[in-house]
Amino acid sequence: VDNIDEFNIMVSAVPSRHRLHGHLLRCVVSLAAIAFTVDAVQYDTIDKYDCFRSLEGMTKSMFDLAESYPDLSSVVDIGDSYLKSKNDNNDDYPLPQNGYDIYAMVITASDSPHPSSAKGKTLIISGVHPREYAPPELTMRFAESLLTGYEVDADITWILQHTE
């Protein structure tokens, strides 16, 4: 598929029992395109890669978004990193002292007529491997596009009212 029009033709050709999946996939592809246009506030970045936020920049972004969009997002502490849980500082490697908290960002429309139990669940994991810089940045830009697009873009509004 070279462009969104070809993708739309392909989705239209999907059998009717799979159309909902095609509609959701088209929404995700559209949202991915929007994610590249989000004008994010500047945060701390990775040395020599100023287009990627550092861990500190990413964490601050999460908390800033939760503060800016309290009806759509929240940040939850879901545990401790291995280094924090073991409190084992290794002098052989330049590891951070005392480890980190592990955070999850929850994005959903709290004003949705659908209760949480009726919403579809989506889990996106990124930043698992330390030298993979792009996935966390793309995930954050996707989150920013969801939050800034709510009640502006019908597809985004539908997604946030029906999933979390």
DRENTORGU-504626 format. One record per residue: x, y, z of N, C-alpha, C, O in turn; residue in one letter; residue number from 0. Coordinates in pm, 1 decimal. Layout:
% residues N
<<X, Y, Z>, <X, Y, Z>, <X, Y, Z>, <X, Y, Z>, 'A', NUM>,
...
This chain:
% residues 164
<<85.3, -117.8, 0.0>, <0.0, 0.0, 0.0>, <89.2, 123.1, 0.0>, <172.5, 140.8, 88.8>, 'V', 0>,
<<70.9, 208.0, -100.3>, <154.6, 327.2, -111.4>, <89.9, 452.2, -53.8>, <159.4, 548.2, -20.8>, 'D', 1>,
<<-42.6, 452.0, -41.4>, <-108.3, 569.8, 14.3>, <-239.4, 530.2, 81.2>, <-284.7, 416.4, 69.2>, 'N', 2>,
<<-299.2, 625.2, 151.6>, <-419.6, 596.8, 229.8>, <-538.0, 560.5, 140.3>, <-624.8, 484.3, 182.8>, 'I', 3>,
<<-544.0, 613.1, 17.3>, <-654.3, 578.7, -72.4>, <-649.5, 431.3, -110.8>, <-753.3, 365.2, -115.2>, 'D', 4>,
<<-530.0, 379.0, -138.8>, <-517.4, 236.4, -168.7>, <-558.8, 153.6, -48.2>, <-622.6, 49.3, -62.7>, 'E', 5>,
<<-522.4, 200.1, 70.9>, <-559.6, 128.1, 192.9>, <-711.5, 127.3, 208.5>, <-769.3, 24.2, 243.0>, 'F', 6>,
<<-776.8, 240.5, 183.6>, <-922.2, 247.2, 195.0>, <-990.7, 152.3, 97.5>, <-1091.9, 91.1, 131.6>, 'N', 7>,
<<-936.7, 139.4, -23.1>, <-992.4, 46.2, -121.1>, <-978.0, -96.6, -69.7>, <-1070.4, -177.0, -81.5>, 'I', 8>,
<<-861.5, -127.9, -12.4>, <-839.5, -262.7, 40.9>, <-936.5, -292.5, 154.8>, <-991.3, -402.5, 162.1>, 'M', 9>,
<<-958.2, -195.6, 243.9>, <-1050.2, -216.1, 356.3>, <-1192.5, -234.2, 305.6>, <-1267.7, -314.9, 360.2>, 'V', 10>,
<<-1230.5, -160.0, 201.8>, <-1366.0, -172.5, 146.1>, <-1389.4, -310.5, 87.7>, <-1503.4, -356.7, 82.5>, 'S', 11>,
<<-1283.2, -377.5, 43.6>, <-1296.0, -510.1, -15.1>, <-1299.1, -621.6, 89.7>, <-1318.0, -738.3, 55.4>, 'A', 12>,
<<-1280.9, -586.4, 216.2>, <-1281.3, -685.7, 323.8>, <-1424.2, -737.7, 343.2>, <-1518.6, -658.8, 339.0>, 'V', 13>,
<<-1442.3, -869.2, 364.4>, <-1577.5, -922.3, 389.5>, <-1644.1, -850.4, 505.9>, <-1576.1, -806.7, 598.8>, 'P', 14>,
<<-1775.5, -837.8, 501.9>, <-1849.6, -757.8, 599.2>, <-1824.9, -801.0, 743.1>, <-1823.1, -716.4, 832.5>, 'S', 15>,
<<-1805.8, -931.2, 768.0>, <-1784.4, -975.3, 906.3>, <-1652.8, -922.3, 963.2>, <-1632.4, -925.3, 1084.5>, 'R', 16>,
<<-1562.5, -873.1, 875.7>, <-1434.9, -818.8, 920.9>, <-1427.1, -666.8, 904.3>, <-1321.4, -607.8, 926.8>, 'H', 17>,
<<-1536.3, -603.8, 865.8>, <-1531.7, -459.9, 837.6>, <-1498.0, -376.6, 959.8>, <-1426.9, -276.7, 948.5>, 'R', 18>,
<<-1548.3, -416.1, 1077.9>, <-1518.3, -339.0, 1197.8>, <-1367.8, -335.5, 1220.9>, <-1312.5, -230.7, 1254.0>, 'L', 19>,
<<-1301.5, -449.2, 1203.6>, <-1156.4, -452.8, 1219.3>, <-1090.1, -361.3, 1116.3>, <-994.7, -290.2, 1148.0>, 'H', 20>,
<<-1140.5, -363.4, 994.3>, <-1086.4, -276.6, 889.9>, <-1104.7, -130.2, 924.2>, <-1015.3, -48.8, 900.9>, 'G', 21>,
<<-1222.8, -95.7, 980.6>, <-1249.9, 42.6, 1020.2>, <-1151.9, 85.2, 1129.3>, <-1095.1, 194.2, 1122.9>, 'H', 22>,
<<-1132.3, 0.0, 1228.5>, <-1039.3, 32.9, 1336.4>, <-897.1, 45.3, 1283.7>, <-823.2, 134.8, 1324.6>, 'L', 23>,
<<-858.6, -44.1, 1193.3>, <-724.7, -37.9, 1136.0>, <-706.4, 91.0, 1056.4>, <-600.9, 154.1, 1063.3>, 'L', 24>,
<<-808.7, 130.1, 981.1>, <-799.9, 254.9, 905.3>, <-784.7, 372.6, 1000.6>, <-709.6, 465.9, 972.2>, 'R', 25>,
<<-856.4, 369.0, 1115.2>, <-843.5, 474.7, 1215.4>, <-701.3, 480.1, 1269.4>, <-644.1, 588.0, 1284.9>, 'C', 26>,
<<-645.3, 364.5, 1297.5>, <-509.5, 359.9, 1351.8>, <-409.9, 413.0, 1250.5>, <-318.6, 487.1, 1286.9>, 'V', 27>,
<<-425.9, 376.2, 1123.0>, <-335.8, 427.0, 1019.4>, <-350.3, 578.4, 1008.0>, <-250.3, 649.1, 995.3>, 'V', 28>,
<<-473.2, 628.9, 1012.6>, <-494.8, 773.5, 1006.7>, <-431.4, 842.3, 1126.7>, <-369.3, 947.7, 1113.2>, 'S', 29>,
<<-447.3, 782.0, 1244.1>, <-389.7, 840.3, 1365.0>, <-238.1, 839.3, 1359.8>, <-173.5, 933.1, 1406.7>, 'L', 30>,
<<-181.2, 734.8, 1303.7>, <-35.5, 729.4, 1290.9>, <13.8, 843.4, 1203.0>, <117.8, 902.9, 1231.1>, 'A', 31>,
<<-59.6, 874.0, 1097.6>, <-22.1, 985.9, 1011.7>, <-32.9, 1118.1, 1087.5>, <52.2, 1205.8, 1072.4>, 'A', 32>,
<<-137.2, 1132.1, 1168.8>, <-154.6, 1253.0, 1248.9>, <-42.6, 1266.9, 1350.9>, <2.0, 1377.9, 1379.7>, 'I', 33>,
<<2.6, 1155.7, 1405.2>, <104.3, 1158.8, 1510.7>, <230.3, 1231.0, 1465.4>, <299.6, 1290.2, 1548.1>, 'A', 34>,
<<261.6, 1227.8, 1336.7>, <381.4, 1293.1, 1289.4>, <365.3, 1444.0, 1280.7>, <464.0, 1515.4, 1263.4>, 'F', 35>,
<<241.0, 1494.6, 1292.4>, <219.1, 1637.6, 1281.8>, <203.6, 1705.2, 1416.9>, <190.4, 1827.5, 1422.4>, 'T', 36>,
<<204.9, 1629.6, 1526.0>, <189.2, 1687.5, 1658.6>, <310.4, 1774.5, 1689.8>, <424.8, 1732.1, 1674.2>, 'V', 37>,
<<283.1, 1896.6, 1734.1>, <390.3, 1988.7, 1770.2>, <414.2, 1977.1, 1919.9>, <360.3, 2055.3, 1998.3>, 'D', 38>,
<<495.0, 1879.7, 1959.5>, <519.8, 1852.8, 2100.5>, <608.5, 1960.4, 2161.0>, <695.5, 2016.4, 2094.3>, 'A', 39>,
<<584.8, 1987.9, 2287.3>, <669.0, 2080.2, 2362.6>, <808.4, 2017.8, 2373.3>, <821.0, 1895.5, 2379.5>, 'V', 40>,
<<909.9, 2098.4, 2375.3>, <1046.8, 2046.3, 2385.1>, <1072.7, 1991.9, 2525.1>, <1044.3, 2057.5, 2625.3>, 'Q', 41>,
<<1126.7, 1871.8, 2529.8>, <1163.9, 1805.5, 2654.5>, <1308.5, 1760.8, 2644.3>, <1369.4, 1767.9, 2537.6>, 'Y', 42>,
<<1362.8, 1714.8, 2755.7>, <1498.3, 1662.8, 2756.9>, <1509.7, 1550.4, 2653.8>, <1421.8, 1464.7, 2645.1>, 'D', 43>,
<<1617.9, 1550.8, 2575.8>, <1633.5, 1452.8, 2468.9>, <1758.9, 1367.5, 2490.0>, <1840.7, 1394.3, 2578.0>, 'T', 44>,
<<1770.9, 1265.5, 2407.7>, <1885.7, 1175.6, 2410.9>, <2003.5, 1245.2, 2343.7>, <1988.1, 1304.0, 2236.6>, 'I', 45>,
<<2120.9, 1238.9, 2406.0>, <2240.5, 1300.6, 2348.2>, <2259.7, 1256.7, 2203.2>, <2253.1, 1137.9, 2171.6>, 'D', 46>,
<<2283.4, 1353.6, 2116.4>, <2308.9, 1333.3, 1973.4>, <2185.4, 1289.6, 1894.7>, <2193.6, 1268.5, 1773.7>, 'K', 47>,
<<2071.3, 1275.9, 1962.3>, <1946.2, 1236.5, 1895.6>, <1835.4, 1327.3, 1946.4>, <1746.0, 1282.9, 2018.4>, 'Y', 48>,
<<1841.4, 1454.7, 1908.7>, <1748.4, 1550.2, 1967.7>, <1604.3, 1537.7, 1918.8>, <1518.9, 1616.8, 1958.9>, 'D', 49>,
<<1576.3, 1441.1, 1834.0>, <1437.5, 1416.7, 1793.9>, <1371.9, 1310.5, 1882.4>, <1253.6, 1280.7, 1866.2>, 'C', 50>,
<<1448.4, 1253.6, 1975.9>, <1395.6, 1151.3, 2067.3>, <1407.1, 1199.5, 2211.2>, <1514.1, 1242.0, 2254.8>, 'F', 51>,
<<1297.3, 1192.7, 2284.1>, <1299.5, 1230.6, 2425.3>, <1376.8, 1127.1, 2507.5>, <1371.9, 1007.2, 2480.0>, 'R', 52>,
<<1446.8, 1175.6, 2607.0>, <1516.5, 1087.5, 2700.9>, <1413.7, 1028.7, 2798.1>, <1295.8, 1063.6, 2793.1>, 'S', 53>,
<<1458.7, 940.6, 2885.1>, <1368.9, 884.7, 2986.1>, <1308.6, 996.6, 3070.3>, <1188.7, 995.7, 3098.3>, 'L', 54>,
<<1390.6, 1092.0, 3110.3>, <1340.3, 1203.8, 3190.5>, <1240.0, 1287.3, 3110.3>, <1136.5, 1328.2, 3163.1>, 'E', 55>,
<<1270.9, 1312.3, 2983.2>, <1179.9, 1387.5, 2898.0>, <1049.2, 1313.9, 2874.7>, <942.1, 1374.7, 2872.6>, 'G', 56>,
<<1058.5, 1182.6, 2857.4>, <938.7, 1101.3, 2835.6>, <850.8, 1099.5, 2961.3>, <728.6, 1112.0, 2952.9>, 'M', 57>,
<<914.1, 1084.0, 3076.3>, <838.5, 1081.6, 3201.7>, <769.8, 1215.7, 3224.9>, <652.6, 1219.6, 3262.3>, 'T', 58>,
<<841.5, 1324.9, 3203.2>, <781.1, 1457.5, 3219.5>, <666.5, 1476.9, 3120.2>, <563.4, 1534.2, 3155.3>, 'K', 59>,
<<683.6, 1429.9, 2997.1>, <576.7, 1439.3, 2896.7>, <450.1, 1368.5, 2944.0>, <339.5, 1421.1, 2931.8>, 'S', 60>,
<<468.5, 1248.1, 2998.1>, <352.6, 1171.2, 3045.8>, <276.7, 1248.0, 3153.4>, <154.3, 1260.3, 3147.7>, 'M', 61>,
<<349.7, 1299.1, 3250.6>, <285.0, 1371.2, 3359.8>, <224.3, 1503.5, 3312.8>, <118.0, 1542.9, 3360.9>, 'F', 62>,
<<290.3, 1572.4, 3219.7>, <234.4, 1696.1, 3163.8>, <104.8, 1669.4, 3088.4>, <9.0, 1745.7, 3100.3>, 'D', 63>,
<<101.3, 1560.8, 3010.3>, <-21.0, 1527.0, 2937.5>, <-134.1, 1491.7, 3033.8>, <-248.3, 1532.9, 3013.5>, 'L', 64>,
<<-102.6, 1415.8, 3138.3>, <-205.1, 1379.6, 3236.6>, <-259.2, 1504.5, 3306.4>, <-377.9, 1511.5, 3338.1>, 'A', 65>,
<<-172.6, 1602.8, 3330.2>, <-216.5, 1727.3, 3392.7>, <-299.7, 1812.2, 3295.8>, <-398.2, 1874.5, 3335.5>, 'E', 66>,
<<-259.2, 1813.6, 3169.3>, <-329.7, 1894.4, 3068.3>, <-462.6, 1833.6, 3025.7>, <-554.0, 1906.4, 2987.1>, 'S', 67>,
<<-474.7, 1700.3, 3032.2>, <-595.3, 1630.2, 2987.1>, <-644.7, 1535.7, 3097.7>, <-646.4, 1414.2, 3078.3>, 'Y', 68>,
<<-684.6, 1590.4, 3212.9>, <-721.1, 1503.9, 3326.7>, <-843.9, 1416.0, 3301.4>, <-859.3, 1312.5, 3366.3>, 'P', 69>,
<<-930.7, 1454.8, 3209.1>, <-1048.9, 1373.2, 3178.9>, <-1019.4, 1264.7, 3075.9>, <-1104.4, 1180.2, 3047.9>, 'D', 70>,
<<-898.9, 1267.4, 3019.9>, <-863.5, 1170.2, 2916.5>, <-744.0, 1083.1, 2953.1>, <-729.1, 974.1, 2897.9>, 'L', 71>,
<<-658.9, 1128.2, 3044.3>, <-537.8, 1050.7, 3070.9>, <-497.9, 1055.9, 3217.8>, <-530.8, 1149.3, 3291.0>, 'S', 72>,
<<-426.4, 952.7, 3257.1>, <-369.1, 946.2, 3391.4>, <-241.5, 863.3, 3383.7>, <-223.1, 783.6, 3291.7>, 'S', 73>,
<<-154.3, 883.2, 3480.9>, <-29.7, 808.1, 3489.7>, <-35.3, 726.3, 3617.5>, <-68.8, 777.0, 3724.6>, 'V', 74>,
<<-1.4, 597.3, 3603.8>, <-8.3, 504.6, 3715.9>, <130.2, 442.9, 3737.3>, <194.3, 397.7, 3642.5>, 'V', 75>,
<<174.8, 441.7, 3861.6>, <300.1, 375.1, 3896.8>, <268.2, 226.1, 3907.8>, <191.7, 185.0, 3994.9>, 'D', 76>,
<<326.9, 145.4, 3819.4>, <292.9, 2.2, 3817.3>, <403.4, -86.4, 3873.9>, <392.9, -208.9, 3868.7>, 'I', 77>,
<<508.9, -26.0, 3927.8>, <614.0, -107.6, 3987.3>, <748.5, -39.6, 3982.6>, <760.0, 77.9, 3947.9>, 'G', 78>,
<<849.6, -115.5, 4017.9>, <985.7, -64.7, 4022.6>, <1073.2, -138.5, 3922.6>, <1050.7, -255.8, 3892.9>, 'D', 79>,
<<1174.0, -67.4, 3870.9>, <1270.7, -131.8, 3783.7>, <1350.8, -232.8, 3866.0>, <1350.3, -229.2, 3989.0>, 'S', 80>,
<<1418.6, -321.7, 3796.4>, <1500.9, -421.3, 3863.9>, <1602.5, -353.1, 3955.3>, <1620.7, -394.0, 4070.0>, 'Y', 81>,
<<1668.8, -249.0, 3904.3>, <1769.5, -180.0, 3984.8>, <1710.4, -119.6, 4111.4>, <1774.9, -119.4, 4216.2>, 'L', 82>,
<<1588.7, -68.6, 4102.1>, <1525.8, -9.7, 4219.9>, <1482.7, -118.4, 4318.2>, <1497.1, -102.7, 4439.4>, 'K', 83>,
<<1429.8, -228.4, 4265.2>, <1380.4, -334.1, 4354.6>, <1494.4, -406.7, 4425.1>, <1477.8, -452.5, 4538.1>, 'S', 84>,
<<1609.3, -417.6, 4360.0>, <1723.9, -487.3, 4420.2>, <1817.8, -392.4, 4493.0>, <1895.3, -434.1, 4579.1>, 'K', 85>,
<<1810.1, -262.8, 4457.5>, <1898.3, -162.2, 4515.6>, <2043.6, -210.9, 4513.3>, <2119.7, -192.5, 4608.4>, 'N', 86>,
<<2078.7, -274.0, 4399.7>, <2211.0, -332.3, 4383.4>, <2289.4, -246.6, 4285.0>, <2277.9, -264.7, 4163.7>, 'D', 87>,
<<2367.3, -155.3, 4335.4>, <2445.6, -67.3, 4249.1>, <2574.7, -136.8, 4208.6>, <2656.5, -173.5, 4292.9>, 'N', 88>,
<<2591.3, -153.9, 4078.9>, <2707.4, -222.5, 4025.1>, <2808.6, -117.4, 3979.5>, <2778.9, -37.4, 3890.7>, 'N', 89>,
<<2925.5, -117.1, 4038.4>, <3027.5, -18.4, 4003.0>, <3097.7, -49.4, 3871.2>, <3171.5, 34.4, 3819.5>, 'D', 90>,
<<3075.6, -168.7, 3816.4>, <3141.9, -207.4, 3691.8>, <3079.2, -141.9, 3568.7>, <3144.6, -131.4, 3464.9>, 'D', 91>,
<<2954.1, -98.1, 3578.7>, <2881.9, -41.8, 3464.5>, <2821.9, 92.2, 3503.9>, <2786.3, 111.9, 3620.0>, 'Y', 92>,
<<2810.1, 185.0, 3408.9>, <2751.5, 316.6, 3440.8>, <2598.4, 309.2, 3447.8>, <2528.9, 365.1, 3363.0>, 'P', 93>,
<<2548.2, 241.4, 3547.5>, <2403.9, 225.6, 3563.7>, <2348.1, 336.0, 3652.5>, <2418.9, 388.6, 3738.3>, 'L', 94>,
<<2221.9, 371.1, 3632.2>, <2162.7, 474.3, 3718.0>, <2155.0, 426.3, 3862.9>, <2128.6, 309.2, 3890.3>, 'P', 95>,
<<2178.2, 518.2, 3953.0>, <2170.5, 485.4, 4095.0>, <2024.2, 476.9, 4138.0>, <1943.2, 561.2, 4099.5>, 'Q', 96>,
<<1991.0, 377.9, 4215.9>, <1860.3, 362.2, 4279.2>, <1746.2, 325.6, 4184.6>, <1632.3, 314.9, 4230.0>, 'N', 97>,
<<1771.3, 306.3, 4057.0>, <1667.6, 259.5, 3964.4>, <1557.5, 360.3, 3938.6>, <1572.9, 479.8, 3964.0>, 'G', 98>,
<<1444.9, 309.4, 3887.2>, <1334.6, 395.8, 3846.3>, <1200.3, 334.6, 3884.6>, <1188.5, 214.0, 3906.4>, 'Y', 99>,
<<1099.5, 421.4, 3892.2>, <962.0, 373.7, 3896.7>, <922.0, 339.9, 3753.8>, <972.0, 400.7, 3659.1>, 'D', 100>,
<<832.1, 243.2, 3737.8>, <779.7, 208.4, 3605.5>, <637.5, 263.5, 3598.0>, <553.5, 233.2, 3682.7>, 'I', 101>,
<<611.7, 344.9, 3495.4>, <482.8, 411.2, 3482.1>, <405.0, 357.2, 3362.3>, <462.8, 314.8, 3262.2>, 'Y', 102>,
<<273.8, 360.0, 3375.0>, <182.8, 330.8, 3264.6>, <94.1, 452.6, 3245.8>, <53.9, 516.5, 3343.0>, 'A', 103>,
<<64.1, 484.1, 3122.3>, <-26.2, 595.1, 3092.1>, <-158.0, 535.8, 3044.4>, <-161.0, 456.0, 2950.7>, 'M', 104>,
<<-265.0, 574.7, 3108.8>, <-398.8, 527.4, 3072.7>, <-467.5, 639.0, 2995.5>, <-476.3, 752.2, 3043.1>, 'V', 105>,
<<-516.3, 606.4, 2875.9>, <-584.1, 705.3, 2792.1>, <-721.8, 650.9, 2755.5>, <-733.7, 546.1, 2692.1>, 'I', 106>,
<<-824.2, 722.5, 2795.9>, <-962.5, 687.8, 2763.0>, <-1050.2, 808.3, 2794.8>, <-1011.0, 894.9, 2873.0>, 'T', 107>,
<<-1166.4, 814.3, 2735.7>, <-1259.2, 924.1, 2762.4>, <-1340.1, 891.8, 2887.9>, <-1422.4, 800.3, 2888.2>, 'A', 108>,
<<-1315.6, 967.6, 2993.8>, <-1390.4, 942.8, 3117.9>, <-1535.4, 988.7, 3106.6>, <-1620.1, 945.1, 3184.7>, 'S', 109>,
<<-1565.2, 1076.2, 3010.3>, <-1703.2, 1122.1, 2991.4>, <-1782.1, 1033.7, 2894.0>, <-1892.8, 1068.7, 2853.0>, 'D', 110>,
<<-1724.5, 919.9, 2857.9>, <-1789.4, 827.2, 2765.2>, <-1915.1, 768.0, 2827.8>, <-1918.2, 742.6, 2948.2>, 'S', 111>,
<<-2018.4, 745.7, 2747.6>, <-2137.2, 678.2, 2800.4>, <-2111.9, 530.0, 2829.2>, <-2195.8, 463.2, 2889.6>, 'P', 112>,
<<-1997.7, 479.4, 2786.5>, <-1964.6, 338.5, 2805.7>, <-1878.8, 322.3, 2930.5>, <-1777.5, 390.7, 2944.6>, 'H', 113>,
<<-1917.6, 232.9, 3021.3>, <-1834.6, 209.2, 3139.5>, <-1705.2, 138.0, 3101.6>, <-1695.4, 78.0, 2994.5>, 'P', 114>,
<<-1607.5, 144.9, 3188.8>, <-1477.6, 81.7, 3164.0>, <-1492.4, -66.3, 3130.9>, <-1422.5, -117.8, 3043.7>, 'S', 115>,
<<-1583.1, -134.6, 3200.2>, <-1600.7, -278.4, 3178.0>, <-1651.6, -311.1, 3037.9>, <-1634.8, -423.6, 2990.7>, 'S', 116>,
<<-1713.7, -213.6, 2970.9>, <-1767.0, -237.0, 2836.5>, <-1670.5, -190.9, 2727.0>, <-1696.2, -213.4, 2608.7>, 'A', 117>,
<<-1561.1, -127.2, 2764.9>, <-1466.1, -76.2, 2666.4>, <-1364.3, -183.5, 2629.2>, <-1323.2, -264.5, 2712.3>, 'K', 118>,
<<-1325.1, -181.6, 2502.3>, <-1217.0, -268.5, 2458.3>, <-1086.2, -221.2, 2520.5>, <-1067.8, -102.2, 2545.9>, 'G', 119>,
<<-998.0, -313.3, 2544.2>, <-869.8, -279.6, 2607.8>, <-757.5, -285.4, 2505.3>, <-752.2, -375.9, 2422.0>, 'K', 120>,
<<-668.7, -188.3, 2512.8>, <-552.4, -183.2, 2425.3>, <-429.1, -164.3, 2512.4>, <-428.7, -80.9, 2602.9>, 'T', 121>,
<<-326.0, -240.7, 2485.6>, <-199.9, -228.3, 2557.6>, <-89.7, -206.0, 2455.3>, <-69.0, -287.7, 2365.6>, 'L', 122>,
<<-20.3, -96.1, 2469.7>, <93.0, -66.4, 2382.4>, <216.7, -60.4, 2471.0>, <221.7, 16.2, 2567.2>, 'I', 123>,
<<315.0, -141.0, 2438.0>, <438.4, -145.3, 2515.2>, <551.2, -95.2, 2426.3>, <567.6, -141.3, 2313.3>, 'I', 124>,
<<628.2, -1.4, 2477.3>, <745.3, 45.0, 2403.0>, <854.1, 82.4, 2502.4>, <826.5, 105.1, 2620.2>, 'S', 125>,
<<975.1, 88.5, 2455.5>, <1086.6, 122.4, 2542.5>, <1139.7, 4.4, 2620.5>, <1203.3, 22.1, 2724.4>, 'G', 126>,
<<1114.5, -116.2, 2571.7>, <1159.2, -236.3, 2640.8>, <1311.0, -252.1, 2630.0>, <1377.4, -289.7, 2726.6>, 'V', 127>,
<<1364.4, -223.2, 2512.8>, <1507.8, -236.3, 2490.3>, <1571.5, -97.6, 2487.9>, <1520.7, -8.6, 2419.6>, 'H', 128>,
<<1679.7, -77.1, 2559.5>, <1734.1, 57.2, 2577.9>, <1786.2, 127.6, 2453.2>, <1788.9, 250.7, 2451.2>, 'P', 129>,
<<1827.1, 56.7, 2350.3>, <1881.9, 123.2, 2232.0>, <1779.6, 138.0, 2120.0>, <1815.2, 176.0, 2008.5>, 'R', 130>,
<<1656.1, 109.0, 2147.8>, <1550.2, 128.1, 2048.8>, <1481.0, 259.7, 2079.5>, <1384.9, 264.0, 2156.3>, 'E', 131>,
<<1531.0, 368.1, 2018.6>, <1486.1, 502.3, 2051.7>, <1350.9, 539.5, 1990.4>, <1273.6, 612.6, 2052.3>, 'Y', 132>,
<<1321.7, 491.0, 1871.3>, <1202.6, 535.6, 1800.3>, <1070.4, 488.2, 1860.8>, <978.1, 569.1, 1869.8>, 'A', 133>,
<<1055.3, 361.7, 1902.9>, <923.1, 318.6, 1951.7>, <866.2, 401.3, 2066.8>, <748.1, 435.7, 2061.1>, 'P', 134>,
<<942.3, 435.2, 2170.8>, <882.1, 518.2, 2276.0>, <839.6, 656.2, 2225.1>, <734.8, 707.6, 2264.4>, 'P', 135>,
<<920.6, 715.5, 2138.1>, <886.4, 847.8, 2084.8>, <759.5, 840.0, 1999.5>, <671.2, 924.9, 2011.6>, 'E', 136>,
<<750.5, 738.6, 1914.0>, <629.9, 723.1, 1831.2>, <506.8, 694.9, 1917.6>, <397.9, 744.6, 1888.9>, 'L', 137>,
<<523.9, 616.2, 2021.7>, <412.7, 587.8, 2112.2>, <366.8, 715.9, 2181.7>, <246.7, 739.2, 2194.9>, 'T', 138>,
<<460.3, 798.0, 2225.7>, <423.0, 924.2, 2291.8>, <355.3, 1018.7, 2193.8>, <258.7, 1086.3, 2229.1>, 'M', 139>,
<<405.0, 1023.5, 2072.2>, <340.4, 1110.1, 1972.5>, <200.1, 1059.3, 1938.6>, <109.1, 1138.3, 1913.7>, 'R', 140>,
<<183.7, 929.2, 1937.9>, <50.3, 871.3, 1917.1>, <-41.8, 912.0, 2032.2>, <-156.3, 951.3, 2009.6>, 'F', 141>,
<<8.2, 902.6, 2155.4>, <-70.5, 944.2, 2271.9>, <-106.7, 1092.4, 2262.1>, <-220.4, 1130.6, 2289.9>, 'A', 142>,
<<-10.7, 1175.6, 2222.8>, <-37.1, 1319.1, 2207.2>, <-144.2, 1343.8, 2101.3>, <-230.6, 1429.8, 2118.5>, 'E', 143>,
<<-138.3, 1268.7, 1992.3>, <-238.3, 1288.6, 1886.5>, <-377.1, 1244.1, 1932.0>, <-477.1, 1305.4, 1894.6>, 'S', 144>,
<<-383.8, 1138.7, 2011.9>, <-513.3, 1097.1, 2065.9>, <-570.3, 1205.5, 2156.4>, <-688.0, 1240.2, 2145.9>, 'L', 145>,
<<-488.2, 1258.2, 2243.8>, <-535.7, 1357.6, 2340.5>, <-572.2, 1489.7, 2274.0>, <-674.8, 1549.2, 2307.1>, 'L', 146>,
<<-490.0, 1535.8, 2181.0>, <-520.2, 1663.3, 2114.6>, <-633.1, 1649.0, 2012.3>, <-696.3, 1748.1, 1975.6>, 'T', 147>,
<<-658.5, 1527.2, 1966.4>, <-762.3, 1506.2, 1865.2>, <-899.9, 1475.2, 1920.2>, <-996.9, 1469.1, 1844.7>, 'G', 148>,
<<-909.8, 1455.4, 2051.9>, <-1040.0, 1422.7, 2110.8>, <-1136.5, 1539.4, 2092.5>, <-1100.8, 1654.3, 2118.3>, 'Y', 149>,
<<-1256.4, 1510.8, 2049.0>, <-1363.5, 1606.0, 2017.3>, <-1325.8, 1699.9, 1902.1>, <-1394.3, 1799.4, 1878.1>, 'E', 150>,
<<-1216.9, 1668.3, 1831.1>, <-1178.3, 1740.6, 1710.8>, <-1191.3, 1647.3, 1591.0>, <-1243.1, 1685.7, 1486.1>, 'V', 151>,
<<-1143.7, 1525.2, 1608.0>, <-1147.1, 1422.3, 1504.7>, <-1247.0, 1314.1, 1547.2>, <-1235.1, 1257.7, 1656.0>, 'D', 152>,
<<-1343.9, 1285.8, 1462.4>, <-1449.4, 1189.2, 1496.8>, <-1394.6, 1049.9, 1524.0>, <-1443.3, 981.2, 1613.8>, 'A', 153>,
<<-1294.2, 1007.1, 1448.2>, <-1236.8, 874.4, 1470.0>, <-1167.0, 865.3, 1605.8>, <-1183.7, 767.2, 1678.3>, 'D', 154>,
<<-1089.7, 966.6, 1639.4>, <-1021.8, 967.4, 1768.6>, <-1123.4, 968.9, 1882.6>, <-1108.3, 896.1, 1980.7>, 'I', 155>,
<<-1225.6, 1050.9, 1869.6>, <-1329.1, 1058.7, 1973.7>, <-1395.4, 924.1, 1991.5>, <-1416.6, 879.8, 2104.4>, 'T', 156>,
<<-1428.9, 857.4, 1880.3>, <-1492.2, 725.2, 1889.1>, <-1399.5, 625.0, 1958.5>, <-1442.8, 550.0, 2046.0>, 'W', 157>,
<<-1272.1, 624.4, 1919.0>, <-1176.2, 531.5, 1977.1>, <-1166.6, 551.7, 2127.8>, <-1171.8, 454.7, 2203.3>, 'I', 158>,
<<-1152.6, 676.7, 2172.9>, <-1136.5, 701.5, 2315.8>, <-1264.5, 676.3, 2394.8>, <-1258.6, 649.1, 2514.7>, 'L', 159>,
<<-1378.7, 685.0, 2330.0>, <-1504.1, 654.2, 2400.3>, <-1532.7, 504.6, 2406.6>, <-1614.2, 460.8, 2487.8>, 'Q', 160>,
<<-1466.9, 426.2, 2322.4>, <-1493.5, 282.2, 2316.8>, <-1377.0, 192.9, 2360.7>, <-1392.2, 71.1, 2369.0>, 'H', 161>,
<<-1261.6, 252.6, 2388.5>, <-1145.7, 171.9, 2431.4>, <-1072.0, 243.4, 2543.2>, <-1090.8, 362.7, 2567.1>, 'T', 162>,
<<-987.9, 167.2, 2610.5>, <-894.5, 225.7, 2707.7>, <-768.6, 143.8, 2708.9>, <-675.7, 174.6, 2783.5>, 'E', 163>,
